[in-house]
């Protein structure tokens, strides 16, 4: 490694540091001595004045520490001070910063930077605590101040300018070994090289979504330059990354930002063979502007873009390009746009397989066969709000971290599909089994599990489960929702309950919208967001935001016929392409959504189903005829299935009553109470809880109104405080003889007996 020299200012600070250590008679030269010496320089005085801070309190605090807290060497002892461990650490960081910034000499800002990076150091603590929120501005101001203070007569012009501008940029040629290699993207890289070799307008602009590999492409170019695998015109070039945030930080006076940017551009131009890489280049528009009439960074760079001596590579996303960058027509025409598309699943698998040895070595794990392909395919399918290869790389990286920290039972560290599915399920809020295409046991038993919670609607459940299984089998279009179902039937027959049970058994969330809230034309806009200029524009769309937050769900649109007719136009796009765009241009992905719409349209015709010669027609089928008149043909034609629910009968109502009583018993069990309901009481509840007109909805109300109050009083104030067994019967019914009730007695539930024995 070549020896790094010091500037005159840095040598003066070193001399002062050693003298201070000798004056205080300390055995070791410490960062506190260095800070004391730095605070005594004129440029630092100017920095504190610019930050509106008084330097004296910090100097006094540091002086008191050195005089009273640090042990002194006796006067009669001869010694030679040596650097402390922390001082050596400071110098190591400072010299490393010189190398990373490609500077030729070490200067005071490098020493200040090294001081700010120390841990458990009194000098660092004093400086940072005194600066507070101004710590970042302090570092930037030090760089700026020493840029002004370097004297040309003391150093040659080239070395004078090299230190400041190199500290404000990062040379990617020196960072290549620390980043993943570029795999694939041959066409995009070749196009970038071709543009850079042009005579005019030799500035590539990479435009693509976040995570598709725009930055990796630039590092791949830097790697080729380092290895010499580029045309002669690019041989020996250096790629400098320009961070606009660092440039703007601390520029509180007019002209500071412009001076920094100009010094960087002039330095790179004089060095020659320089390429400036600007990530998030849309931030150029408006950067450094202090008023409507002042110039921003994009205008200041135009002479360098036009001259061709300094080449630029920019990167941005499509959204930010259209919103910000495209406004500056003079900048746009000086760049050559190169689209960076999201790689396909096959290309992503090849990319990650090339990176795999690095992750296995870093995490000390082994990735099983087939894991990479599964991780890429699962992330592409379930992580709809991000892009390949970034989201797939994150998935295998996190899986490697987990297995490194939590080895399996045998002590080995192998990352399998189960672990990837488990991690992805946490990110996507979906049951891990739902993402295992090779695990069909869950799908095979789905029908039985749904039927265990739904009674009397076997055909409806069969159609729902079959639609989901068909999609999972890959026999349906990939660009459609898992299923688009319309549930038709009278009230209280279980349409909404099927959606709830299906979501629970599939291990995904239920997202419900009551469409009676969207009866007016203007309320429909709330689902995708209000247009620009209207109230609620900034809030976004309720439906699109819900699906972006929970992309794997059962989406229930209850009572769809009550919504305004404009809602059907929105749903046509969802059922056809599984995409919905909100008012801000953001897309919501419905590919992993089970869309269920319920309808009571034609309920007034249900009671007429058995009248006349069509006496065998059910209420649901009678309603279905009306549904076909209510909804447009193109809407019905896009449905996976229209599910007709059976009319409620007494047998189905009895099964639902038993289910509700079991749910009540489970709640009683938490209070150490058991319950027995005799047959007469059960029949009485069923008689009042079921009607053909309203289905089984009344069952919940009858239980809450007639049964629960009896139990509540005894649990809170009576003999069931400590648990026990209660028997429920009918009023007028004898307790022990089992004789029939007396004629004329008022019928009501009553507690027949209570056993106060506490249940364990």
C-alpha positions in Angstrom: 0.0 0.0 0.0 1.5 3.4 -1.0 2.4 5.7 1.9 -0.2 8.4 2.6 1.2 11.9 3.3 -0.4 14.5 5.5 -1.4 18.0 4.6 0.3 21.0 6.4 -2.8 21.6 8.5 -2.9 17.9 9.6 0.8 18.0 10.6 0.2 21.2 12.6 -2.7 19.5 14.5 -0.5 16.4 15.2 2.3 18.7 16.6 -0.2 20.5 18.8 -1.6 17.2 20.0 1.8 15.9 21.1 2.6 19.1 22.8 -0.6 19.1 24.8 0.0 15.6 25.9 3.5 16.7 27.2 2.1 19.8 28.9 -0.5 17.8 30.8 2.2 15.1 31.5 0.0 12.3 30.2 1.5 8.9 29.4 -0.6 8.3 26.2 -1.6 10.5 23.4 -5.4 10.3 23.4 -8.3 11.5 21.1 -9.0 14.1 23.8 -5.7 15.7 23.1 -6.4 15.6 19.4 -9.9 17.2 19.8 -8.3 19.9 22.1 -5.8 20.7 19.3 -8.5 20.7 16.5 -10.7 23.1 18.5 -7.8 25.5 18.6 -7.6 25.9 14.8 -9.2 28.9 13.0 -11.2 26.9 10.5 -13.0 25.1 13.4 -13.7 28.4 15.0 -15.5 29.4 11.8 -17.4 26.2 11.7 -18.8 26.8 15.2 -19.7 30.4 14.3 -21.6 29.1 11.3 -23.5 26.7 13.5 -24.3 29.5 16.0 -22.5 27.6 18.7 -20.1 28.9 21.4 -16.8 27.0 21.4 -15.7 28.0 24.9 -17.9 25.7 27.0 -16.7 22.7 25.1 -13.1 23.7 25.5 -13.5 24.3 29.2 -15.2 21.0 29.7 -12.4 19.2 27.8 -9.7 21.1 29.7 -11.2 20.1 33.0 -11.3 16.5 32.0 -7.7 16.4 30.9 -6.5 18.2 34.1 -8.6 16.3 36.7 -9.6 13.0 35.3 -6.5 11.7 33.5 -3.6 10.4 35.6 -0.4 12.4 35.2 3.3 11.3 35.1 5.4 12.6 38.0 7.6 15.6 37.1 10.8 13.8 37.9 10.1 10.9 35.5 11.4 11.1 32.0 9.1 9.5 29.4 8.1 9.6 25.7 4.3 9.7 25.0 2.8 7.0 22.8 -0.5 6.8 21.0 -3.3 5.1 23.0 -5.4 2.2 21.6 -8.3 4.6 20.8 -5.9 7.0 19.1 -4.6 4.2 16.9 -8.2 3.3 16.0 -8.9 6.9 15.1 -5.9 7.1 12.8 -6.8 3.8 11.2 -10.3 5.0 10.3 -9.0 8.3 9.1 -6.4 6.7 6.8 -9.0 4.2 5.6 -11.2 7.1 4.7 -8.4 8.7 2.6 -8.1 5.4 0.6 -11.9 5.0 0.1 -12.2 8.6 -1.1 -9.1 8.2 -3.4 -7.6 11.3 -1.8 -3.9 11.9 -2.0 -3.3 13.3 1.5 -4.7 13.0 4.9 -6.3 16.3 6.1 -8.1 17.5 9.3 -11.6 16.5 8.1 -10.3 12.9 7.9 -9.2 13.2 11.6 -12.6 14.7 12.6 -14.4 11.8 10.8 -12.2 9.2 12.6 -13.0 10.9 15.9 -16.7 10.8 15.3 -16.7 7.1 14.6 -15.1 6.0 17.9 -17.1 4.1 20.6 -16.7 4.6 24.3 -14.5 7.6 23.8 -14.8 10.6 26.1 -13.8 13.1 23.4 -16.4 11.6 21.0 -19.1 11.7 23.6 -18.3 15.3 24.6 -18.3 16.5 20.9 -21.5 14.7 19.9 -23.5 15.6 23.0 -22.4 19.3 22.6 -23.4 19.4 18.9 -26.6 17.5 19.4 -28.7 17.6 16.2 -26.0 19.6 14.5 -23.5 16.7 14.4 -24.2 15.9 10.6 -24.0 19.6 9.7 -20.8 19.9 11.7 -19.0 17.2 9.6 -20.2 18.8 6.3 -19.2 22.3 7.5 -15.7 21.0 8.4 -15.2 19.6 4.9 -16.5 22.8 3.3 -14.4 25.1 5.6 -11.1 23.3 4.9 -11.9 23.4 1.2 -11.9 27.2 1.5 -8.9 27.4 3.8 -6.3 25.3 1.8 -3.7 27.7 0.5 -2.5 27.2 -3.1 0.9 28.4 -2.4 1.5 25.7 0.3 0.5 22.8 -2.0 0.3 22.4 -5.7 -3.1 23.0 -7.3 -3.8 19.4 -8.1 -3.2 18.1 -4.5 -5.0 21.1 -3.1 -8.2 20.2 -4.8 -8.0 16.4 -4.5 -8.9 16.1 -0.8 -12.2 18.0 -0.4 -14.1 16.8 -3.5 -13.0 13.2 -3.1 -14.4 13.1 0.4 -17.8 14.0 -1.0 -18.0 11.2 -3.5 -17.5 7.4 -3.4 -15.3 5.6 -5.9 -17.2 2.5 -7.0 -14.0 1.0 -8.5 -12.8 0.6 -4.9 -16.0 -0.9 -3.7 -16.4 -3.7 -6.2 -15.2 -6.5 -4.0 -17.7 -5.6 -1.3 -20.8 -6.1 -3.5 -22.4 -9.0 -5.2 -21.2 -9.7 -8.8 -23.5 -8.9 -11.7 -25.1 -12.0 -13.2 -27.1 -11.6 -16.4 -28.1 -8.2 -17.8 -25.7 -8.6 -20.7 -27.9 -6.6 -23.1 -28.5 -3.7 -20.7 -24.7 -3.6 -19.8 -23.7 -3.7 -23.4 -26.2 -0.9 -24.2 -24.7 1.2 -21.3 -21.2 0.7 -22.5 -22.3 1.7 -26.0 -23.9 5.0 -24.8 -20.8 5.8 -22.7 -18.6 5.5 -25.8 -20.7 7.9 -27.9 -19.2 11.3 -28.8 -22.3 13.3 -27.9 -25.0 12.7 -25.3 -22.9 9.9 -23.8 -25.0 9.7 -20.6 -27.0 6.5 -19.9 -30.2 6.8 -17.8 -31.3 3.6 -16.2 -35.1 3.6 -15.6 -36.8 0.7 -13.8 -38.7 -0.3 -10.7 -37.1 -0.5 -7.3 -35.2 -3.8 -6.8 -34.7 -4.8 -10.4 -30.9 -4.3 -10.3 -30.2 -0.8 -11.5 -27.4 -0.2 -8.9 -26.0 -3.7 -9.5 -25.7 -2.9 -13.2 -23.4 0.1 -12.4 -21.3 -2.0 -10.0 -21.1 -4.6 -12.8 -19.7 -1.9 -15.1 -17.2 -0.9 -12.4 -16.1 -4.5 -12.1 -15.5 -4.8 -15.8 -13.4 -1.6 -15.8 -11.3 -2.9 -12.9 -10.8 -6.2 -14.8 -10.1 -4.4 -18.1 -13.0 -6.0 -20.0 -14.2 -2.8 -21.5 -13.5 -0.9 -24.8 -10.3 1.1 -24.9 -12.4 4.3 -24.6 -13.5 3.3 -21.0 -10.2 1.8 -20.0 -8.9 3.3 -16.7 -12.1 5.1 -16.0 -13.3 5.7 -12.4 -17.0 5.7 -11.5 -17.8 8.2 -8.7 -21.1 8.0 -6.9 -22.6 11.4 -6.1 -24.7 11.6 -3.0 -26.9 14.6 -3.1 -27.8 14.3 0.5 -24.2 14.7 1.6 -23.8 17.7 -0.8 -26.8 19.5 0.7 -26.0 18.8 4.4 -24.7 21.8 6.2 -25.0 24.2 3.2 -26.7 26.9 5.2 -25.2 29.9 3.4 -26.0 30.9 -0.1 -23.5 29.5 -2.6 -22.2 26.7 -0.4 -24.0 24.0 -2.3 -23.1 25.4 -5.7 -19.4 25.6 -4.6 -19.3 22.0 -3.5 -20.9 20.7 -6.6 -18.6 22.8 -8.8 -15.5 21.6 -7.0 -16.5 18.0 -7.5 -17.2 18.4 -11.2 -14.1 20.4 -11.8 -12.0 17.9 -9.9 -13.4 15.0 -11.9 -13.0 16.9 -15.2 -9.3 17.7 -14.4 -8.6 14.1 -13.4 -10.0 12.8 -16.7 -11.7 9.5 -17.4 -14.4 10.2 -14.8 -17.9 8.8 -14.8 -20.4 10.3 -12.3 -23.1 7.9 -11.0 -26.2 9.6 -9.6 -28.7 7.3 -7.9 -32.2 8.7 -7.5 -31.3 11.2 -10.2 -34.8 12.8 -10.1 -33.6 14.5 -6.9 -31.4 16.7 -9.1 -34.5 18.7 -10.0 -34.9 21.3 -7.3 -31.9 20.3 -5.3 -30.1 23.4 -3.9 -32.9 25.7 -5.0 -33.5 28.5 -2.5 -36.2 30.4 -4.5 -38.2 30.5 -7.7 -35.5 32.3 -9.6 -32.4 30.4 -8.4 -30.7 27.5 -10.2 -30.9 23.9 -9.0 -28.4 21.1 -9.4 -29.8 20.0 -12.7 -29.2 23.4 -14.3 -25.7 23.6 -12.8 -24.7 20.2 -14.3 -25.9 21.2 -17.8 -22.5 22.6 -18.9 -20.8 19.3 -17.8 -23.4 17.2 -19.5 -23.1 19.2 -22.7 -19.3 19.2 -22.7 -18.8 15.4 -22.7 -15.6 15.5 -20.7 -17.5 14.1 -17.7 -20.0 11.3 -18.4 -23.0 10.7 -16.2 -25.0 7.6 -15.3 -28.4 8.2 -13.7 -31.0 5.8 -12.3 -34.6 6.4 -11.3 -38.0 4.7 -11.2 -40.7 5.2 -13.8 -42.9 7.0 -11.3 -40.3 9.4 -10.2 -39.1 9.9 -13.7 -42.5 11.0 -14.8 -43.2 13.1 -11.7 -40.0 15.0 -11.4 -37.3 14.3 -13.9 -39.3 14.6 -17.1 -40.1 18.3 -16.2 -36.6 19.3 -17.0 -36.6 18.9 -20.8 -33.0 20.2 -21.1 -31.7 17.5 -18.8 -33.9 14.7 -20.4 -32.5 15.3 -23.9 -28.9 14.9 -22.7 -29.5 11.4 -21.4 -30.1 8.2 -23.3 -32.9 6.2 -21.5 -32.2 2.5 -21.0 -35.1 0.5 -19.6 -34.2 -2.0 -16.9 -37.1 -4.5 -16.9 -37.9 -6.9 -14.0 -36.1 -10.2 -14.8 -38.2 -13.3 -15.4 -38.5 -16.1 -12.8 -36.0 -18.2 -14.8 -33.5 -15.4 -15.0 -33.9 -14.7 -11.3 -33.2 -18.3 -10.5 -30.0 -18.1 -12.5 -29.0 -14.8 -10.7 -29.5 -16.2 -7.2 -27.8 -19.5 -8.0 -24.8 -17.5 -9.0 -24.9 -15.6 -5.7 -25.6 -18.6 -3.5 -22.0 -19.5 -2.6 -21.6 -16.0 -1.0 -24.8 -16.4 1.2 -23.8 -20.0 2.2 -20.4 -18.8 3.2 -21.7 -15.8 5.1 -24.5 -17.6 7.0 -22.6 -20.9 7.3 -25.7 -22.8 6.0 -26.5 -25.0 3.1 -29.5 -24.4 0.8 -31.3 -27.7 -0.2 -31.9 -28.6 -3.8 -35.0 -26.9 -5.2 -35.1 -24.2 -2.5 -33.9 -21.4 -4.8 -36.5 -22.1 -7.5 -39.2 -22.4 -4.8 -38.2 -19.1 -3.1 -38.2 -17.2 -6.5 -41.5 -18.6 -7.6 -43.2 -18.1 -4.2 -41.9 -14.5 -3.9 -43.0 -13.7 -7.5 -46.5 -15.1 -6.7 -47.1 -13.8 -3.2 -45.0 -10.6 -2.8 -46.9 -8.5 -5.3 -45.7 -5.1 -4.1 -42.0 -5.7 -4.8 -39.9 -6.8 -7.7 -37.5 -9.5 -8.6 -34.7 -10.2 -8.0 -34.6 -8.1 -4.9 -37.5 -9.7 -3.1 -36.3 -13.2 -3.8 -32.8 -12.3 -2.6 -34.2 -10.9 0.6 -36.2 -14.1 1.2 -33.2 -16.5 0.9 -31.1 -14.1 2.9 -33.6 -14.0 5.8 -34.0 -17.8 5.6 -30.2 -18.1 5.9 -30.2 -15.8 9.0 -32.9 -17.8 10.7 -31.2 -21.2 10.1 -27.8 -19.8 11.2 -29.4 -18.7 14.5 -31.8 -21.6 14.9 -30.2 -24.9 13.7 -32.7 -27.8 13.2 -33.1 -30.6 15.7 -30.2 -32.6 14.3 -27.9 -29.6 14.6 -27.5 -29.2 10.9 -28.0 -25.9 9.1 -29.9 -26.7 6.0 -32.5 -24.3 4.6 -35.5 -26.1 3.2 -38.7 -25.2 1.5 -40.6 -25.4 4.8 -38.5 -22.7 6.3 -38.8 -20.4 3.2 -42.6 -20.9 3.3 -42.8 -20.1 7.0 -40.8 -16.9 6.6 -42.8 -15.9 3.5 -46.1 -16.6 5.4 -45.1 -14.0 8.0 -44.3 -11.4 5.4 -47.4 -12.0 3.3 -49.9 -12.8 6.1 -50.9 -16.2 4.6 -50.8 -19.7 6.0 -47.5 -21.5 5.1 -49.5 -24.5 3.9 -51.4 -22.4 1.5 -48.1 -21.6 -0.4 -46.9 -25.2 -0.6 -48.1 -26.4 -4.0 -46.5 -29.8 -3.3 -48.5 -30.2 -0.1 -52.0 -31.1 -1.3 -53.2 -32.6 2.0 -54.6 -29.2 3.1 -56.4 -28.7 -0.2 -57.8 -32.2 -0.2 -59.4 -31.8 3.2 -60.6 -28.3 2.6 -64.1 -29.3 1.6 -64.6 -31.4 4.7 -63.3 -28.7 7.0 -65.6 -26.0 5.5 -68.6 -28.3 5.6 -67.9 -28.9 9.3 -68.8 -25.3 10.0 -71.6 -24.9 7.3 -74.8 -27.0 7.3 -77.1 -27.8 4.5 -75.2 -26.0 1.8 -73.1 -28.9 0.5 -73.5 -28.0 -3.2 -72.6 -24.4 -2.5 -69.5 -25.4 -0.6 -68.5 -27.9 -3.3 -68.5 -25.2 -6.0 -66.5 -22.8 -3.8 -63.9 -25.4 -2.9 -63.7 -26.7 -6.4 -63.0 -23.2 -7.8 -60.2 -22.7 -5.3 -58.7 -26.2 -6.0 -58.9 -25.6 -9.8 -56.8 -22.4 -9.4 -54.3 -24.1 -7.1 -53.9 -26.9 -9.7 -52.9 -24.3 -12.3 -55.8 -25.0 -14.6 -57.0 -21.4 -14.5 -55.6 -18.2 -16.0 -52.7 -16.9 -13.9 -53.8 -13.3 -14.4 -57.1 -13.8 -12.7 -58.1 -14.0 -9.0 -58.1 -17.4 -7.4 -61.9 -17.4 -7.7 -64.6 -14.9 -8.5 -67.9 -16.1 -6.9 -71.4 -14.7 -6.6 -73.4 -16.1 -3.7 -77.2 -15.9 -4.3 -79.8 -16.8 -1.7 -82.3 -15.5 0.9 -81.1 -13.9 4.1 -79.8 -16.0 6.9 -78.9 -19.1 4.9 -75.1 -18.8 5.4 -73.6 -16.8 2.5 -71.4 -14.6 4.7 -70.6 -17.5 7.0 -69.2 -19.5 4.1 -66.8 -16.7 3.3 -65.7 -16.5 7.0 -65.1 -20.3 7.3 -63.3 -20.5 3.9 -60.9 -17.7 5.0 -60.3 -19.5 8.3 -59.7 -22.9 6.8 -57.4 -21.5 4.1 -55.3 -19.7 6.7 -55.8 -16.2 5.2 -57.6 -13.1 6.3 -61.1 -12.0 5.5 -61.4 -8.5 4.1 -65.1 -7.4 4.1 -66.7 -4.4 2.5 -70.4 -3.6 3.1 -71.6 -2.4 -0.3 -74.5 -0.6 1.2 -72.0 2.2 2.0 -71.4 2.7 -1.7 -74.9 3.4 -3.0 -74.1 6.9 -4.2 -72.0 7.6 -7.3 -69.4 9.7 -5.6 -68.9 7.1 -2.8 -67.6 4.5 -5.3 -64.5 6.7 -5.8 -63.5 5.9 -2.2 -62.6 2.4 -3.2 -59.9 3.5 -5.6 -59.3 7.1 -4.3 -60.8 10.4 -5.1 -59.6 12.2 -8.2 -56.9 15.0 -7.9 -58.4 18.2 -6.5 -61.2 16.5 -4.6 -61.4 15.9 -0.9 -59.7 12.7 0.1 -57.2 12.5 -2.7 -54.3 12.0 -0.3 -56.0 9.2 1.5 -55.8 6.7 -1.4 -58.3 4.0 -2.1 -59.9 1.9 0.6 -60.1 -1.3 -1.6 -56.7 -0.9 -3.3 -54.9 -0.1 0.0 -56.6 -3.1 1.7 -55.4 -5.5 -1.0 -51.8 -4.0 -1.1 -51.7 -4.5 2.7 -53.2 -8.0 2.6 -52.7 -9.4 -1.0 -53.7 -12.9 0.1 -57.2 -12.9 1.4 -60.8 -13.7 1.0 -62.4 -10.4 -0.2 -66.1 -10.3 0.7 -68.3 -7.7 -1.0 -71.5 -8.0 1.0 -74.9 -7.3 -0.6 -73.3 -6.2 -3.9 -76.7 -5.3 -5.5 -77.0 -2.3 -3.1 -73.9 -0.6 -4.5 -74.0 2.0 -7.3 -73.8 0.5 -10.8 -70.3 2.1 -11.3 -68.9 -0.5 -9.0 -69.4 -3.2 -11.6 -67.1 -1.5 -14.0 -64.3 -1.6 -11.3 -65.0 -5.3 -10.6 -64.8 -6.1 -14.3 -61.2 -5.1 -14.3 -60.5 -7.1 -11.1 -62.1 -10.3 -12.4 -60.5 -10.0 -15.9 -56.9 -9.0 -15.1 -56.6 -9.2 -11.3 -55.3 -5.6 -11.2 -56.7 -2.4 -10.0 -55.1 1.0 -10.2 -55.8 3.7 -7.6 -55.9 7.5 -8.1 -52.1 7.8 -7.7 -51.2 5.2 -10.3 -50.3 2.4 -7.8 -51.5 -1.1 -8.7 -53.1 -3.6 -6.4 -52.6 -7.2 -7.2 -55.7 -9.5 -6.9 -54.1 -12.7 -8.2 -54.1 -14.3 -4.7 -57.5 -13.1 -3.7 -60.7 -15.2 -3.5 -63.4 -12.7 -4.5 -66.8 -13.4 -3.0 -69.9 -11.3 -3.6 -73.2 -11.9 -1.9 -76.5 -10.8 -3.2 -80.1 -10.7 -2.0 -81.3 -9.4 -5.3 -84.9 -10.6 -6.0 -85.5 -11.4 -2.3 -89.1 -10.3 -2.8 -89.5 -13.1 -5.4 -88.2 -15.8 -3.0 -91.6 -16.2 -1.2 -93.3 -16.8 -4.6 -91.0 -19.6 -5.5 -93.4 -22.4 -4.6 -96.6 -20.7 -6.0 -98.2 -22.0 -9.1 -96.9 -24.7 -11.4 -93.2 -23.9 -10.5 -93.7 -25.2 -7.0 -90.4 -27.1 -7.1 -88.3 -24.0 -7.7 -86.3 -23.0 -4.6 -86.1 -19.5 -3.3 -82.5 -19.3 -4.3 -83.2 -20.3 -7.9 -86.1 -17.8 -8.1 -83.7 -15.1 -6.9 -81.1 -16.2 -9.5 -83.5 -15.4 -12.3 -83.8 -11.9 -10.9 -80.0 -11.6 -10.4 -79.5 -12.3 -14.2 -81.8 -9.3 -14.8 -80.0 -7.1 -12.2 -76.4 -7.6 -13.3 -75.0 -7.0 -16.8 -74.2 -10.1 -18.9 -70.5 -9.1 -19.1 -70.4 -9.1 -15.3 -72.0 -12.5 -14.8 -69.8 -13.9 -17.7 -66.6 -13.2 -15.8 -67.6 -15.0 -12.6 -65.9 -18.3 -11.8 -69.3 -19.6 -10.5 -72.7 -18.4 -9.4 -73.5 -20.3 -6.2 -77.2 -20.7 -5.3 -77.8 -21.4 -1.6 -80.6 -23.7 -0.5 -83.6 -22.5 1.5 -83.3 -22.9 5.2 -85.2 -25.8 6.7 -85.8 -27.0 10.2 -83.1 -29.7 10.1 -80.5 -27.1 9.0 -81.6 -24.7 11.6 -81.3 -27.4 14.3 -77.7 -28.1 13.3 -76.9 -24.4 13.4 -78.5 -24.1 16.9 -76.4 -27.0 18.1 -73.3 -25.2 16.7 -74.2 -22.0 18.6 -74.8 -23.9 21.8 -71.4 -25.5 21.5 -69.8 -22.1 21.1 -71.6 -20.9 24.2 -70.4 -24.0 26.1 -66.8 -23.3 25.2 -67.2 -19.8 26.7 -68.8 -21.3 29.8 -65.9 -23.7 30.2 -63.5 -20.8 30.6 -65.5 -19.9 33.8 -65.4 -23.6 34.9 -69.1 -24.0 34.1 -70.8 -26.9 32.2 -74.4 -26.8 30.9 -77.1 -29.4 30.0 -80.0 -28.3 27.9 -83.0 -30.7 27.9 -84.8 -31.5 24.7 -87.9 -29.4 25.5 -85.7 -26.3 26.0 -83.8 -27.0 22.8 -87.0 -27.3 20.8 -88.3 -24.1 22.3 -85.2 -22.2 21.2 -85.4 -23.7 17.8 -89.1 -22.8 17.4 -88.3 -19.1 18.2 -85.0 -18.9 16.4 -86.0 -20.2 13.0 -88.4 -18.9 10.3 -88.4 -19.7 6.6 -88.5 -16.0 5.8 -85.5 -14.9 7.9 -83.4 -18.1 8.0 -81.4 -18.8 11.1 -80.4 -15.2 12.0 -82.8 -15.1 14.9 -81.1 -18.0 16.7 -78.3 -15.8 17.9 -80.8 -13.2 19.2 -82.9 -15.8 21.0 -79.9 -17.3 22.7 -78.7 -13.9 23.8 -82.2 -12.8 24.9 -83.5 -15.9 26.6 -80.6 -18.2 27.6 -77.5 -16.0 28.4 -79.2 -13.7 31.0 -80.0 -16.8 33.1 -76.4 -17.9 33.1 -75.0 -14.4 33.5 -76.9 -13.7 36.8 -75.7 -17.0 38.3 -72.1 -16.6 37.2 -71.8 -13.1 38.5 -74.0 -13.1 41.6 -75.2 -16.6 42.2 -74.2 -20.2 42.7 -71.9 -20.4 39.7 -69.3 -17.9 40.9 -66.8 -20.7 41.5 -68.0 -22.9 38.7 -70.4 -25.8 38.5 -73.0 -27.6 36.4 -76.3 -26.1 35.3 -79.3 -27.8 33.8 -81.7 -25.7 31.7 -85.3 -26.7 31.2 -88.7 -25.1 30.7 -91.0 -23.2 33.1 -93.7 -25.5 34.5 -91.5 -28.5 34.1 -91.0 -30.6 37.3 -87.4 -30.8 38.6 -87.1 -34.5 39.3 -90.2 -36.4 38.2 -89.9 -35.6 34.5 -93.7 -35.1 34.3 -95.1 -32.9 31.4 -95.6 -29.2 32.0 -98.9 -28.0 33.4 -101.3 -26.8 30.8 -101.6 -23.0 30.6 -98.2 -22.4 32.1 -96.2 -19.5 30.6 -93.4 -21.0 28.5 -89.9 -19.7 29.2 -86.4 -21.1 29.9 -85.5 -21.7 33.5 -82.7 -23.2 35.5 -83.8 -26.6 36.7 -80.8 -27.4 38.9 -77.3 -26.3 39.7 -74.4 -28.4 41.0 -72.1 -26.0 42.8 -69.2 -28.4 42.8 -66.1 -26.5 41.4 -64.8 -28.0 38.1 -61.1 -28.6 37.7 
